[in-house]
Amino acid sequence: MTRFLPKNAWFLVVVWLVTMGCSSRVRIVAFENSSDASVGAGRLFSAPVLVTGLLETTDLIQDPSLSPDELEIYFAALKNGTYDIWMSTRLTTSSPWASAVVVSELSTNSADFEPDLSSDGLTIYFSSDRPGGDPNYRIWVAQRQKRTDPWGVPQVVNLGPTSTDRGPAVDVSGLLMVYASDHGMGNFDIYRTTRDTTTAAWGAPVNISEINSSVFDWDPAVYREGLGLVFGSRRNGDQKSSDLFESVRASSSAQFSAPQSLDELNSKAAEGDPWLSDDGRHIVFSSERSGVPRLYEAWR
């Protein structure tokens, strides 16, 4: 049921009551009023399907990030003894992906993974433990003038004193970044940082405490201009395998809602590394349900 309040007011979307045995589940979603506000969060995703092509079926593939037109995909793969960043293209959204190629200007002998492509396809963030970013993982950024150009030399992103920073995700405006960091505490939490312009330095990171737990919370992805968030967490089950959770907020200054498990996407194996289209209707994520990390996708 969707109930609209007066123009420019917040509305509440309560959708899709699912009966599972003797239990039921409701997703409650608050967004700013807009013509398509009921689309996306609150609806269940379809059954996940394997993303085919890209590399061999035995290769370990994770960390997807698609361009807004969904014709270009970046991901990480453990194929040559270490994680490198790979990419592929397709002609239309219904066409198969071409065989992927390693992105040599972003990949090194160190571990390079968790790429996040900007909304214009001209900036890419990723995680790496390469020299120059301290002994642990840091977030790096590279740019290009147009989508057919090679990437420029990556630069480390200064997010202040920390231990390990990973899994960056930037919203369509380029002014909000969410990422995972342990800040020397052992377990990962999800943090956010903002800036006033796309050329300004990122501000002091803030722990998104309302969604974090006492165990690993990581692999964040944002949609609807930062009002929606999907991430991986070990809070379910044996606290060893990651599951996908979703949280939303009414405005950029509001707190996120209590995270809800995306049961229709989760399995007994590990799920993580989500990417979502900005309308929240298409998700691509990593799952080990086949025995090795592979990419799966679903729609709502």
N, C-alpha and C positions, 0 to 999 in steps of 0.2 A: 504494500500500500504506500503510495506517495502522496504527501499532503503539502500543498504550496501555501506559504504565508504571503503577506503583501509584498509587493515589489521591493527589491533591495534588502529584504529581511532574510535571515537564515531559514533554511527549511530542514526538516528531518526526513530521511529516507529510511524506512524500515521495510526490507524486502526479503523475500524468499525464505519462508519457514520450511525447514527440511526435517522430515521425520526419519530418524535412524534408529530402528528398533523401538525402544520405549523412550528414546531421548529426542530432543528437538534442538534446533539451532537457529538463532536469528542474528543477522548482521545489521547493526545500526550505524548509519553513515550520515555525517553532517558535512555539507559543503555550502559554498556560497550559492545564492540563487542564480540559476542560469537555465537556458532552454534545454540543455542536455544533462542537467545535474543528476538525473536518475540513472544515467549510463555509467557503467564502470563499477566502482566499489559497491558492495551490497548484493550484487548478483553472483551466483556461483560460476566458476570457470567450467568449461567443458573438460572432458577427460583428456589428459595430456597425451600428445603424440610425439614420436621421435622425430627430431630434425635430421633429415638424411642428407647425404652428400658430404661436403666439407672435407673430411679426412676418412681414414680407414675406420671400420667399425670397432677395432680393438684399441684405437687411440683414446687417451684420456683428454676429454674436452670439457671446458667449463668457462664461466665468466663471460656470457654473451653480452653484446651491446650493439643495437641496430641503429641505423640512421633513421630520421623521422619518416622518410618515404619507404623504409624497410627494404631497400634494395642493396644495402651494404651491411655486412655484419663483421664485427671484430670479436675475437674470443681468445682464450688461452688454451694451449695444448701442450701436454708433456709428450713430445715425440722424439726429440733428439738428446735426451738425457737431462734436460732442464726445461722449465716452462718458458715458452716464447709466445709472442702475440701474433696471431694469424688473422687473415681477413678473406672474405669472399664477397662476390656480387651476384646479382640475378637481374634478369630483364624486367620482370613484373613480380608482384607479390604472390602470384600463383605459379611462377616459374621455379624450377629446381635451382638450388645453389650450385655455383661452379665450384670446382675443386679449389680448396683454399690454398693460399700462399703465405709464407711467413713474412711479416713486416720487418724487414731487416733493420730499418732505421730506428725501430723501437725495441728490438730484441738484442740481448747480449748473452754472454756466458753465465750471467747471474739469472735468478728467477725473475721473469717479467710477466705479469699477469693482471687480471681484474681491470681490463680496459673499460673506459666509459667515454662514449663519443658525444660531443656537444650537439645541440639541436640544429646547428648549421653545418655540421660535419667538418668543421675547420679546426677544432680543438679536441684533443684527446687526453684524458687523465688515465693513469694506471699505477699499479703498485710494483715496486722493485726493491731488491736488496743490493743493487749494483753499487760500486764504489762512488763516493761523492754524496751519499745520502745518509751517512752514519752507518754503523755496523748492522743495523736492523732494517726492516722494511720501511720505506717512505713512499709518499705519493709524488709522482712526477707528472709533468705536463709537456705536451708538444703541440705545435701548430703548423698549419699549412695555408697557402693563399687560396687554393681552390681544391675541390675534392679529387681531382686527377693528379695533383702534385704529391711528391713524397713529403713525409713529415720532417719538420725541422728538428734540430738537436733538442732532446728532452732536458727540462730543467726541474730541479727539485722544488716542491711546493713547501714554503715555510709555514708550518702550522704551530710553531712554538715548541717549547720543551716537551718531549714525549719519549716513549720507548719504541712503539711500533704503530704505524699508521697504515691502514689497508682499505681496499674496497671502496674507492671514491664513487660517488654518484652526484651529478650536478643537474639541477632542474633546467627547464627550457629557457629561463631568463638568464642563466649563467651567474646568478647572484646568490644562490644557495647551494652548498655542498654538504652532503651527509657522508659519513665514513665510519669505519671501525677503528678503535684504538684501545690498547691496553694500559697506556699511561703508567707502565711499570707495575700494574696491579695483578698481572697474570691472566685474568679473564678479559675478553673484549667487551666493550660497550659501544653503542652508537652515539656519535657526536654530530653536531651541526656547526657550520660556520657560514657567515654571510659577508657580503661586500656591497658597496654602493654602486659600483660600475664594473663592467667586465675587464677593465684594465687596472682596477684597484687591487691592493693586497687583501688577502682573506683576513677576516677579523679573528678575535680570540675564540677558540672552540668552546662549545657549550655541550655538556652531557645531556642527552635527551632522556632524563631520568625516568619519566613516566612510562617509557616503553622497555627500559632495560631491566634485566633480571640479575640474579646472583651467579648465573652461568654465562656461557658464551652467547653474545648477541652481535651479529655481524652481517656482512653482505647486503647492505641496504640498497634500495632502489626507490626513486621518487616518481610520482606522476601527478597530474592535475596541478601543475605549477607549484609543486611542493606541498600540496594539501593531503596527498595520499602517500603512504610509505609501506613497502613490503620488504621484509628482511628475514634472514635466517637466524634461528635460535635453537639452543640445546635444552630449552626448558621443558620440553615434552619427554615422556618415556624415560629412557635410561640416562638421559643428559649427556649422551655421547654422539648421537646422530642428530644432525640439524634438520629442522622442519621450517616451513615457510609460514610467516605470520603477517598480518595486515593491520595497519592502524591509520586513522584519518584525523583531520582537524578541521574546524570551521573557518579558520583564517590563518594567515601567516604568523599572527601573534598569539594564537590559541595553543593550548596543549593538545598533544595527540591523545586519541582515545585508547582504552585498554586494548592491547593487541589480541586479535582473534586468529586462531589457527586456520589455515587454508587446507582443510581436510581433504577436499577433492583433488588437491595436487600432491599432498604428502603421501609417502609410503613408509614401509618399515625400514627402508634404506635412507640415506642422507639426501636431503634436498637443500639447495642454496643458490647463490649467485643469480638472483632474479634481475631481469630487465623488463620494463613495462612501457608500452606506448603511453603518450601523455594523457590520453582519455581513459587509461586504466583497463581497456578491453582486451588487450593482447599481452600475454606474458611469455617470455622465454627464460628458462632456468636450467640449472644443472641438477641431475639426479643420478644416483648410483643404483637404481632399481634393476638395471641389467647386469650389475656386477662391477662395472667401471663407470666413471663419470661421463655422461653423455648429455646432450642438450635436448630438451623437450619444450613443447609450446602448447598453449591452450588459449581459448577465447571466452568472452562473456558479453 
